[in-house]
Amino acid sequence: MDPGDPTGDPATGERRCTGQDPLLLLQALQTLWSTWERQQLQEEAWRGFAALDDPLAGLLDMLESCRGRRGEGPSLEAWISRQLQCWLQAQPRPSPAQHSLRLKQLQARAIRVLTESPPSLVAPLTSIFQLQDADRSCLLVHVHRLHQEGRFREAVMLGTTLKLQPELDVEKMSVPLLLQDKVALVERYVAGFPDLQRRLLALMDSWCQPGFDIKDVARQYPEVTSLSLEKLSPKVLSRQVLRLQERYGVAPALCPNAAMWQRLAALRHLCHKRFVEKSLSQENWADHVQGLVGQNPWLQEQLSQLLVSHGDPVTAARCAMGLSLPEERLPAAVAVELRQLRLQGRAAEADWRLEVKDVKDRYYQLPIPRENIHLLASWEDLTRCEGALLQPHQVVGVDLEWTPVFVAGGRPRPSLLQVAVEGRVFLLDVLALSQPPTGQGAQAFSRLVAQLLSDPSITKLGYGMVGDLQKLGASCPALAHVEKQILGGVDLLLVHRQMRVANMPTSGTDRAKGLRGLSLLVQQVLGTALDKTQQLSNWDRRPLCEEQLIYAAADAYCLLEVHQALCREPARFHLSEDLAGSRRPRHTERPGPQKPPGLQKASASAAPRQVPVAVAVAEGTAPQVPARAFRVVCDNMLQGLARSLRCLGVDARMLGNGDDHRRAAEVARQEGRIILTSGQPFHKLRAQVGAGRCLSVDCSLKAQQQAKAVLKHFNVRVTHADIFSRCQACNCDQYLKVSRDMMKQLVWLSGHEGPRSSGDKATQSQEVQEPGPAPEAAPGSCTYDRPCRWLQAADLRAETPDMLTNGTQLQLAGVPVGVLRTPGLRHFYCCTRCGKVFWDGSHLDRVATHFRDVLESTPSPCEPSPVPSPASSPF
């Protein structure tokens, strides 16, 4: 039978039934609905649809007869609509012309029904009657009415479903949702509409303007309950704007206010480097700051305040004079000192430079004469020095310099590659040699670097060498993935993490205050730190200044001296045979007694790798911490670790894929969390949160192995009761318990049949490791029974059976049909934040078995709660 066969009145679309009466079908379904015979209910519905002369008109008849009846709990009308939608998809397709004509006759009537129906009917009615192609004027009127009634979320969702966005005011629709921190819903609303995306960004950027008060906007919407206006502060909102700007590919000029806040963050970072860490020279600091501030009055004023907060008025005045800051924007005390400095003139500047020179004498001094530093900027230079660079069986130090980028979207490009050999340093000008990409210089440069790195007879020393080579490969296409081709490499960063230095400064002592990374290693091994004041200088400027050339040479040559010291006295630095957990090499190093066994194994690794965990204190010395009191933030390279820790009850936040590593430090400081990171960001993050608050984790380990190492390092106590006490998807620890009977109702009412048989296994994420489907628990095994309250009808929205009153959508599609029929399975758990559904199954025992070496020996007693009786069921 053709479901679109026109048997009604063509003029009005009203039904003219010659088959079963739709209202009789509705009465039969209502009877089965009250007794809840699910299988019989669906069969009766599909038989009824087939018996109707016009199923589409029949549906409208049923919905119109139910108009105004709004009880608590799930809606039978929504279930019937979704069932008809599924039934129509299973029928033969009607002729397009005939079906299109019938739809046009029914669309006006369907729109009238839609305007008086709950949100749960929007999606099925739109699909069945193709309302996105109907007369838009009536739909727009309904959207505006919802908005006027303060039902902003419904208005936006309806506009999105019916694709009405181009005809609606994006600011009017978006502002109430932004005030409620529903940015994701607004992003879906403008998805696919570039013009709306630009207008949304312009609106959000206007809220980032200095002096703007978001409370003025909130007062215009008294019916909106703002969750937290702090999330809409210019500082926080500007990050959202910059994220969307990059996502939408919008020109930065469209978001000038967000860019200003980003520049202010960069100014704070530079002032910290200059005045706290003292790792940036005055000249380089002024160079970067001048580029960020320019003639912007607001940034000039902010910089003046930063200068005062970081130093005395004299220091602030010196900086202000070097930056030519307007005197009227300076605090009074600084302005007085600035006028005094101008009177002193050159004498004050000479004293300043003499003071700087005295400080520099305290750092590591390059032990070779200046004439042994060679700058190579052409293929002729490379050809002349190729023999010295590629001499077999030598040890070379390798380093890379690039100009730092302080604004979003920028990508640092390598500027200088340093190669140090005994007595000489070669500085390869990457910018000059790599342009043009097909020129002689670029080809000679790529060939020489590839040959140097792939020669196993040449020992290459570096500090975080893989990251340097990845940047080089990204800049020079001929050297892409060159970090995977290196043979005979020794990454001293890995060695540094395994060193135990007695009677020498560590990163937490006064003597090593502000030191980290290679500078700290040089201090610990050679006795004087490496001067890093030129590290953040402008390496793209040509010609390079003398200070930059000396710094670049020292950065590479100190690797040779550190390596020689470690080879002479490995026992002094507690370097054991296997370097405290270093992995065996993938490539065999050349034979010979040149290096101690431990260092030999490190250099044999084709691609240097991190140790499993950089241990900072002896295991067991830290006080024991309960799992649920242990709070961490994981960077975006350790998302699997975060989920494994959540599995054991740890409060673990994770950065998103687009978040900057510095965000971890902000979260750690604001919420008192420990940072778990990996790679080069470790040193930057550790400097911002202090000793013992940041840990480097090996990315080559599996997430569960990483979790064990972290728990042992911090002496975290995990009990059986902690397992699955948190949602692995969103980190929430608040659940609602749902009886099996109610879960059946929710799944069926929402129209989610769930996966079947082989699909059941597919719903269990191996990464998240939720409690999955399993037979009844074996005797003696621990069952999952969280102390939480039962789900009640009052917890669900009346119009949407699969949504909690707090707006959380229950993820019922992930519940397989087979699980609902599992004998012995009495209840489910729903996360109140993300709506993910969990149930007792085999994962619980598997997790307990896998982590048995970190669980307490005596498991907590597991006393299952009584199964709720039918009388106590919320429905």
N, C-alpha and C positions, 0 to 999 in steps of 0.2 A: 504494500500500500504506500502511496506517495504521501509523506507527512506534510507536504506543502500544498496538497490538493485544495483548491479554493472551493469550499462548500458553504461558506458564510455569505453574508450580505456584502457585495463588493463595495457598496457605497460607505458603509459604516464600519465594517470589520467586525460586526457583532456576530456571535455564533448562531448557527442554524443546524443543530445536531440532528442527525438521522441515526447515529450510532449511540454509544453509551453517553449518558449525561455526565459532563465533567463534575457537577456538584455531587452526583452519586459516587463517583470515583473518590472525590475528596472525603466524603463521609466514611467510606470504607477504609481509606488510609488513616483517617483520624482515629478510627477504632483500633486498628493495628498499632498505631503510634502509641496509644495509651497503654496497651499491653506489652508493647515492645517485642514483637516477633519480627526481628530484623529481616531474616531470610524471606519470610512470607510477605513482609512489607514491600521489599524491593520487587519480588515477583509480581505482586498485585499491581504495583505502580507501572511496571513495564507492560503488563497485559492490558491495563487500562489505557495507557498511551496508544497502544496498537489498535484498541477498539474505538478510539475517538475519531470522528470524521476529520476534525482539524485540531491536532494536538496543540498548535501554537495558540489558537483562539481559546481552546479549552484551558490552557494554563492561565490565560488572562482572566477567564471566568472564575477559576478557583482563587486567584489572588484577589480579585475584586470582592469576592464574597467574604474574604478574610480581612478586608480593609478595616483598620481601626482596632483590631484585636491584638493587643500587645501584652502578652504574658511574660513572666520570667522564664529564663531557660532558652534552649535552642529552639529555632523556628522550623516548624513543619513545612511552611511555605518555601523557605530557602532550600530545604532538603529536596522538595518536589522539583523545584526549578533546576537544581544541579542534576537530579536524576534524569529529567527530560533532556537536559543538555547532553548527557552521556548517551541517552537513548537515540537522539537524533544523529549523533556521530556514528552510531552503529548501523544506521539505515542507509539504503542506496541513495545516492545524491539525486535530488529532483532536477528537472530541466531548469537551467539558469533563468530563462525569461519568465517562466511560470512562478518560480520561487521568488524572484525579485519583485514581481507584481504583488504577490500576496504579502510579502514583508512590508512594502510601502503602505498597504492598506492597514496593517496592524501596528506600525511603528508609533503613530500618534497615540493610539490607545495604550501601548506599552510604556510610552513616556509618562502618561498620566498615572499609570500604576507605579512607575519608578519614583515619581515625586512624592508618593505617599507611602513608600516602602522603606524598611530599614536598610542600612548599608550592605548587609549580607546578600541582598538581591541585586546589587548593582552589576557585579561581574557576570552572573549567569544571564540576566536579562539583556545586558549589552551584547553578549555573545550570541544568544538565541535570536534576537531581533536585529542584530547588527546596527545598534543605535548610534555607533560612531558615524554612520552614513545617513542618519535621519536628519530632520529639520532641527537645526542647531539653536534656533531662537528659543524654543521651549526649554531646551536643556540649559542654556545660558541663564535663563530666568531662574531655574531651579538652583543652579550653582550660586547665583547672587543671593537668593533667599537663604540658603544654608549659611552663607558667609554673614549675612545680616543677623541671623539667629545665634551667631557665635559658634557655629559648628564648623570651625575652620579646617580641621583635619578631613572631615567628610567632604567639604567643598573641594579641597585640593585633590583628594583621591578620586572623586567623581570626574573632575576636570581632566585628570591624567588618564583615567580609563577611557573616557570619551574623546580624548585628544582635542580638548577645547583650549589648550594653553595659548595659541596665537591670538585668540579673541578675548582673553582675560588680562587684566592688569597684573603683571608679575609682581610688582611691589605690593599691591593690595593683598594678593594671595600669599605672599611669602613672609611678610613681616610678622604676623601672629605666630607662625610656626617657628620662625627664627627666635622669637622671644621665649618660646618653650623649648629651645634647644633641639628642634627637630630638623636639623640641617640635612640629614640623609633623605628625608621625605621631600624637602625642597629640591635637592639634587635630582631626585627621580622626576620631579615635576618639570624641570627645565631640560632634562636629558633629550638630546636629539634636536634641540632648538638653539642654534648658536647665538641668535640675536637675543633671546631671553637669557642665555647664560651670561652674555656681556652686560645686560641690564642688571642682572642679579649681582654680578661682581661690582658694578658701579655703586649699587645700593650698599652692599656690605662694606665697600671701601670708604664710602662717605661716613659710615659709623666709626671708622678708624681715625678720623680727623682729630688732631690734638684739640682738647677742650670739649669734644662732643660728649654729651651725657645721654646714655641709652635710656635713662629713666624718663626723659622727655618723650621718647617714643612709647615706652611702656604705659605712660599715663593715657595715651590715646586708645588703649585697648584694656579697659578695666576688667573685661570679662576673661582676659587671659591670665592664667596663673603662671608667672615666670618661675621656673625651677631654680635658676641661679643666674642673676645678671652678671656675676663675675665672669662667666664663660663668654659674655659679650663685651668684655672690656677691650679697648683697642689693642692692647698687647696680645691678648689671646685670640681675638677675632682676626687680627692681621695674619696669623698663621693659617687660619682657614682660607682666607682670601688668597694667599700665595699658593696654597695647595691647589685650590680650584683654578687659579690662573694657569698653573703649569698643566693641570689636567685638561683644561679646555683649550690650551694653546693660544691664550689671549696675550696681546702685547702688554709689556710691563707698564707702559704709559697710561693704561686704563686704571691702574691701581696705585696712584702716587702715594696715598696715605699709608697703605700697608707697607710699601717700600721704605717709607721713612722710619717706621717702627723696626723694620729689619735692619736698617742702617744704624739705628740706635742700639740694637742688640750687638751689632758688630763693634760699635764704639765701646760698649761696656767690656767686650771681650778683649779689645786692644788695650784698654786702660788696665785691665787685670794683668795682661802680659807685661805691660811696661812698668807698672808701679808695684805690683804684688809679686809676680814671678821674677820680674827684672830680666826677662828673657828676650827683650826687644830694645834695640838701640833707639835713642832719641830721634835720629834722622829717619830711620825706617818707620818708626811710630808716626812721626809727623807726616811722612809721605802717604801712608795709608789713611790717616785721619783726614788730611786735607781732601783726598779724593772722595771720602764718604760724606763730609760735611758740606764742602763747597760754599755757596753763598746762602744756604738755607738758614733763615733766622732761628727757627725752632731748634734745629740740630745744633746750631752754635750755642744757644742758651743751655741745652742739655749737656753739651760738652763742657761748658764752664762749670756746671754743677758737679759733673764727674771729676773734673780736675781738683776741685776743692775737697771732695769726699775722699780722694785718694792721696792727698798730700798737703803740705803746708802752703801758705799763700805764695811763698817765693818760688817753689817748684811749679805751682799753677801759673804764675806770672811768666816764668821762662817758657813754658809750653804755649801759653797764649801769645807771647811775642813771636815765637817761631811759626805759629799758625796764622798770625795777623788777625786775631779775633777782635771784633769791635770792642772798644773799652766800655761802652755803655751797656754791654751785655754781661760784663764781668761783675762778680760780687765786689763790694767796696774795698775790702782788704786786698784782694787780688789786683784791683785797678791801681791802688797805691803802690804796690810792689812793682807793677808793670811800668809806671812812670819813673820809678827809681832806677829800674834796669835800663830804661832808654837813656837816662842821664849817664849811667856808667858806661854804656856803649860796649866797645870792643874788649875792655878789660874784663868785664863779667863773662863775656863769651869765651875768652882765653882761659879763665879760671875753670869754667865749666868743662871745656875740652880736656884740660889737664887732669881734672878729677876723673873723667871717663877713662883716660889712659891708665891712671893708677889702678882702676878697677880691672881693666882688661889684663894687666900683668899678673893677676891672681889666677888666670885660667890656663888651660893646656896650651902650650906653645909649640907651634909647628917646628920640628927638629931639622928641617931641610932649608937650604937657602932659597931666596925668592926666584933665582934664575932657574931652579929645577921645577917650577910650576909652569906647565905648557898649556896654552889655550889653543885648541884645535877647532878651526872654524871653516875649513874647506877640505875637499877631497885630497888636495895636495898635502895638507897637514896630516891627514890620516895615513896616506901612503908613506910619508916620511917616518912616522912613529909606529907603523904597524908591527914591525919586528919587536919593539920593546913591549908593546901591549900584548902580543900573542906568544911570548917566549914560553916554551913548555916548562912544566914542573916549577912554576913560580906561584907565589901567593899574592893575590891582589885584593885591594879593598874597593868596593863598589858602592856608590851613593848617587842620589838623584835630587835635584833641586827644582822647585816650581814656585810660581807666584801664587800666594794664597788667594782664595776667592771668598768674599764675605757676604755675597748676596745670593739668593735662591736662583737656581737654574744655571749658575755658572759651573763650568767644569775646568779644574786646574789642568794646565798642559805642561809637560816637562820642558824645562828650559836648559838645564845643564846636567850632563852625566859625568861623574868623577870616577876615574880609575887610578888608584894609587898602587905603585910598585915600590920595591925597595929603593929609597933615595929620590924618587920622583913622583909627581902627580900630573896626570893628563886630564884636562878639563875639556870635554867634548861639547861644543856649542850645539845643542839639539835643535834650537830654533834655526840657526844658520844652515846646519847640515841636512835638515829634513825638508827644506824648501828649495826648489819645487820637489814634490814627492817622486817624480820620475827622473830627477837630475842626477848627475854623477855623484854629487856629495851625498844625497839620500841613499843611493844604492851602495856606495862604499861604506857609509855609516851602518846601515842595516846588516850588511855582510860581515863587517868586522865585529859588531856586537853579538850577532848570532854565533859566529865562530868562537868568540871568547867564552860565551856562556855554555856552549855545548862541548868544549874541550875538557874531558875529565881529568887531564893532567894538570890543569890550572885550578888551584883552589881559590874560589871566590868567596870573600867575606862580605857580609852585609848586616844590617840591623833592620828587621822588617823588610827583607829583600823582596819577598813575593809581591807585596803591595807596591813597591817602587816599580818593579818590572811590569806589573799590570797597567800602571799609569803610562809607562813608556809604550807598551803595546797598543793602548788605546789611542795614543797620539801618532804612532808610526804604524800604518797598516801592515807593512812588511814584517813587523815584529809582534804581530798579534799572537797572544798565548805563548810568548817567549818564556814566561815563568814556568811553563810546563816542560820546557826543553833543557833547563839548566842541569848540568852535571858537575859534581864536585863543589857544591855550594855549602857554606857554613853560615847559618843565620845566628848571629850572636845574640839576637833577641831571645831565642830559645835557650841558649846557654845561660843567659843572664837570669832567666826565670828559675833556673835550677841551682844557681850559685848560693852558697851559704858563706857569708864573709864575716869572720870573727873580728871584733875590735875595729870595725869600719862602719861608716855611716850607712844606714838604710834610708829608704824614702821618708821615714817618719821622724828622723832625728833632726836636731837643729843644724847640724853641720851640713846636712844634705837638704835643707829646707828649700823648696822650689825646684829641686832637681828631679828629673825623671828621664826615662828612656836612655838614650846613648850617653847623654851628659852624666847621668848617675853612674852608669857602668864605667865610664872613664874615671870618674872620681873614686869609685871603689877599687879599681884595679891599678890605676896609674897615680892616684893621689891628688890630682887636680881635675876639676870639672871642665867640661867642654863649653866654651862660650857660644851660646845659641842666639845672640842678639841680632845676627844677620839672617836667621832662619826665615823670618817672615818678611824679608825685604822684597823689593820689586826685581825679580829675576828676569823679567822680560825686557827691562830697559837695557839698551846698548849705547855706549860700552858699559860693561860691568865695572863698578868701582873697585879700588884696591882692597877695601875691607871685605867685599864679597868674594873676591878671588882667594884671599887668605883663608876666609872661613870655609869655603867649598873644599879647598885642599886639605885643611885640618880635619874636616868632617869625614873624609875618606881615609886619610893617612892614620888617624888615631885607631882605626880598625886593625891595621897591621900591628901596632904596638900593643894593643889589648890582646890580640891573638898570641903574640909572642910571649907575653907575661903569663897567660893562661897555660901555654904549652910548657913553660919552664917550671911552674909550680901548680899543677892541677890540684894537689891535695890541699893546698892553702885555701882554695876556694870550694872545697868539699865537692868536687866534681867526681862522681863515682864512675864505675865501669860503664854503666848504661845511661849515664847522664840523668839519673833519677826519673826514669820513665820514658826517655826518648825512644822512638820506634826504630826498628831495624831498617837499614837503607834499602831502597829499591834498586840502586845501582852500586856496583862494587868500586870502591876507591882504589887508586893505584897502591901497590904494596910499598912498604918502607916505614922507617921509624920516625918519620917527620913529626907526627903528632901523637899525644897520648891516646890510649884506646877510646876514651870517652869522646874526645874532640873528633877523632877519626870517624866515629859512627855518625856524629852530627853532620859532618861535612859530606858524608856519602849519600845523604838523602838527595834525590833528584829534585824534589820540590819540598823545601823545608816546611816542617809542620810543627804545630804547637804541642807542648806537653799536655797531658790530660787535664791537669789543673795546676795553676801556679800557686803552690802552697806558701802561705805567708806566715802561718803559725803552726806549731806542732799539733797534730790531731789529738783531741781529747783535752787540750788545755783550755778551750773555750767553754764557758758555762753551757749547760744543756738548755736547749730551747724547744718548747712544744711546737709541733708542726703548724698548728693553727695560729701561733703567735709569730711565726717566722714570715717576714714580708720582704719580697724581692721585686725588682723590675728587670726584665730581660730585654736586651736589644733585639732588633728585628732579625738577627741571624740565629737567634736561640728561641724561636717560637715553639719548637717541639719540646725543648727543655721546660718551658713555662707550662705547657699542658701536662707534662709528666709530673711536675711538682704539684700542680693543682690536683692531679689524680691522688696525691698523698696528703691533701689537705692544706698545702702551703698557699698563702695569699700571694699569688704571682701575677703581676701585671706584665704585659708585653707591648713593645712598640710596634706600630703598624709598619707596613712595608715602605711607606713614604716618609716616615718620621726620621728626623736627624738624630744622630747618636747623642747629641747634647741634651735632647729631651729626657733621656734617662737620668741625667744628673738633676734636672729640674724636679722630676717626679720623686727621686730619691730624697732630695732635700725637703720637699713639701710634705711627703708622707712618711718619712723615716724609714725608707726601704734600702736594701742592699742591692747594688748594681751587679748583674751578671752579664758579662760581655765577652768579646773575643777579638783577637787581632789588634791592630794599632790603636783603635779608640780606647783601649784599656788605660793607657797612660794619661790621656787627656781627661778621662772620666775620673780616674783615681785622684787626680790633682784637685778636682772640684768637690769631692765628698770626704776626703780624708782617709787615713790608714784604716784598713780592716773593713771598709764599707764598699769595696769594689773587688770583684774576683774575675779573673780571666779563665775562660772555659774552652776546652778543645773542641772545635767544630767537627773534627774528623770522627769523634765518638758518636755513638747513637744516643738519642735523647735520654733513654733510661739509664745508660751508663753515666751520662753527665749528671743526671739527678742524684745518683748514688754518691758521686764524688762531691757534689755540693753539700749534700746532707751530712756526710762524714766530716767535711772540712769545717762546717759551722756547728757540729755536734747537735744536730736537730733530732729530737725524739719523735718517732712516728709510731702510732699504734694502729691496730686494725680498725678502730673506730674512726680514724682519720681518712681511711680510703674512701674516695668518692664523696667526701664531705663538702667538696666544692664542685661547681660545674666546670668541666674542662674547657668548655667553649667560651664562657664569659667571665669566669672567676667568682661568680655569685655563690654565696653559701646559704641562700634561703630557698627552700623547696616547699612545694605543696604535695601532699600525698593524695593519690587518686586511686580509688578502688577499681578493680578490673571491670566491673559492670559499668561504672561511669565512663571509663576510658572507651569501652565499646560504643557507648552512646555518642561520645564526643567525636570519635573517628567516623562513625557512620553519618552523623549529622553534618559534619564538615565536608562530606563527600570524598574523603581520602580513604581509598580502599587499602592503601599500604602495599608494599611489595610482597610477592608470594614466593614460596619455596626457595629456589636458588637465589632470588632477589633478597631474601631475608638477610643473608650474610652480607650483602652489599650495603645494607643500611648501617652496619656497625663500622664506624671509622676506626681503622687500626691506629690512626694518629691520635684521635681523641681518647680512644679506649674507654667508652662508656660501658656500663654494665649491659651486656647484650642478652639475647634470648638463650635460654638453656632449659633443660629439663629440671624437674624439682631438685632442690639442693640435696646433695648426698648427706647421709648422717654424719654429724661431726663437723661439717663445713660451716663457715660463718656466713650468715645471710646479711643482706644490706637492709637495715631498718633505721632510717634517720628519724630523730626526734622532731617531727614537724607536724603541723596540723593538717587535717583532711580538707580537700577542696570542697567548697560549698557552692550552691547555685548563686549566692550573692557575690562570689568571686568572679563570675563570668558576666560579660555584657549580654543583655537580653537579645540584642539584634544580631550578635555574632557569636555563635556557640564555641568558636575556637579562640576567643580573645579574652584575656583577663581584664578586670576593670582598670588596671594600671596601664593598659594599652599594649601589653605583651601578647604577641601572637604565638599560640601553642604550635609547636612543630609536629603536628600529628601525622604528616606524610611519612615520617621516618619510623612509624610504628608498624611492623609487618603484621599481616592478618594472622599468621601462624602464632605469633606471640600472644595474641588475645585469646587463643585457644589452648595455651600451654597449661597442663595440669599443675596445680600447686602454686602457680603464680597469682598472688593475691592482690598486689597493688603496684602502682607506678609512681614515679616522682617527676614533677614538672619544675623546671627552673623558673623562678618568678621574674628573672631579668630578661633572658633570651628565649624562653619558652621551650627549650630542649627537653625531650622526654627520655627518662632513664628507667630501667627495670632490672630486677635482680636476675643475674645469670652467671655464665661461666667466667666472664671477665673478672669478677671479684676474686675468685680463687686464683686465677692466673696472675693477677697483679700482686696478690699476697705472696704467691710463690716466687715471683720474679724479684720482689723486694724483700725477701725474707731476711737477708743479711742486714737490712737497716730497720726492720720492724722490731718492736719490743718482743722479747722471747715469750711473754705471756700475753696472748691476745685478750682484748677486752671482751667480756661476755656479750654474746649476741642473743638477745631475747626478742623474738619476733612479736610484733604487736598483734592483737587479735584482729581477725578478718572482720571488716565492717559487715554487719548484717544488712539484708535488703531494706529493713525498716530504717536503718541509719543512713542509707544512701541519700545524697542530696537531691536526687531526682525521684 
